[in-house]
């Protein structure tokens, strides 16, 4: 009788074990899927960070070029203004030499 109860208990418990196996397999699959998704997300984040660093470096280079261009343009403008001033002084000196002397009444 004791063996019969033991056999019935084991037989009654088997459906629970069999029912747990698919859920355990499903959980294992879910964990693996979550891990794979996390790895993919981290990889994408790293790529985004690298892209942002490259774009940032490009922006810095562009800004440096813009500053250099502005400095060159400013230097050219200063040089042109100095030349204009020198030319104006030369014209003024020429006029002073070519002008008749003032007459005293």
C-alpha positions as CSV (number, residue, x, y, z in Angstrom):
1,X,0.0,0.0,0.0
2,X,2.8,2.3,0.8
3,X,4.4,1.7,-2.6
4,X,1.0,2.4,-4.2
5,X,0.8,5.8,-2.5
6,X,4.4,6.5,-3.4
7,X,3.7,5.6,-7.1
8,X,0.5,7.7,-7.1
9,X,2.4,10.7,-5.5
10,X,5.2,10.4,-8.1
11,X,2.7,10.0,-10.9
12,X,0.7,12.9,-9.7
13,X,3.8,15.1,-9.4
14,X,5.0,14.3,-13.0
15,X,2.5,16.7,-14.7
16,X,3.8,19.5,-12.6
17,X,7.4,18.7,-13.6
18,X,6.4,18.4,-17.2
19,X,4.4,21.6,-17.0
20,X,7.4,23.4,-15.5
21,X,9.9,22.4,-18.2
22,X,8.3,24.5,-21.0
23,X,8.1,27.5,-18.8
24,X,11.8,27.0,-17.7
25,X,12.8,26.7,-21.3
26,X,10.7,29.9,-22.1
27,X,12.4,31.8,-19.3
28,X,15.8,30.6,-20.5
29,X,14.9,31.8,-24.0
30,X,13.7,35.2,-22.6
31,X,16.9,35.7,-20.7
32,X,19.0,34.9,-23.8
33,X,16.8,37.3,-25.9
34,X,17.2,40.0,-23.2
35,X,21.0,39.5,-23.1
36,X,21.2,39.6,-26.9
37,X,19.1,42.8,-27.0
38,X,21.3,44.4,-24.3
39,X,24.4,43.5,-26.3
40,X,22.9,45.0,-29.4
41,X,21.8,48.2,-27.6
42,X,25.3,48.6,-26.1
43,X,26.9,48.1,-29.6
44,X,24.6,50.7,-31.1
45,X,25.3,53.1,-28.3
46,X,29.0,52.7,-28.8
47,X,28.6,53.4,-32.5
48,X,26.5,56.5,-31.8
49,X,29.2,57.7,-29.4
50,X,31.9,57.1,-32.0
51,X,29.8,58.9,-34.7
52,X,29.3,61.8,-32.3
53,X,33.0,62.0,-31.6
54,X,33.8,62.1,-35.3
55,X,31.2,64.7,-36.0
56,X,32.4,66.8,-33.1
57,X,36.0,66.6,-34.4
58,X,34.8,67.6,-37.8
59,X,32.9,70.5,-36.3
60,X,36.0,71.7,-34.4
61,X,38.1,71.5,-37.6
62,X,35.4,73.5,-39.5
63,X,35.3,76.1,-36.7
64,X,39.1,76.4,-36.7
65,X,39.1,76.9,-40.5
66,X,36.4,79.5,-40.2
67,X,38.4,81.4,-37.5
68,X,41.6,81.2,-39.7
69,X,39.6,82.4,-42.7
70,X,38.2,85.3,-40.7
71,X,41.7,86.2,-39.4
72,X,43.1,86.1,-42.9
73,X,40.3,88.3,-44.2
74,X,40.8,90.7,-41.3
75,X,44.5,90.9,-42.0
76,X,43.8,91.5,-45.7
77,X,41.4,94.3,-44.8
78,X,43.9,95.9,-42.5
79,X,46.6,95.7,-45.2
80,X,44.2,97.2,-47.8
81,X,43.3,100.1,-45.4
82,X,47.0,100.7,-44.7
83,X,47.7,100.9,-48.4
84,X,44.8,103.3,-48.9
85,X,46.1,105.5,-46.1
86,X,49.6,105.5,-47.6
87,X,48.1,106.3,-51.0
88,X,46.0,109.1,-49.6
89,X,49.1,110.6,-47.8
90,X,51.1,110.4,-51.0
91,X,48.3,112.1,-53.0
92,X,48.1,114.8,-50.3
93,X,51.8,115.3,-50.4
94,X,51.7,115.6,-54.2
95,X,48.9,118.2,-54.0
96,X,51.0,120.1,-51.5
97,X,53.9,120.2,-53.8
98,X,51.9,121.0,-56.9
99,X,49.7,123.6,-55.3
100,X,50.7,127.2,-55.9
101,X,52.1,129.1,-52.9
102,X,49.6,131.1,-51.1
103,X,49.6,134.8,-51.9
104,X,49.6,137.5,-49.2
105,X,47.3,140.5,-50.0
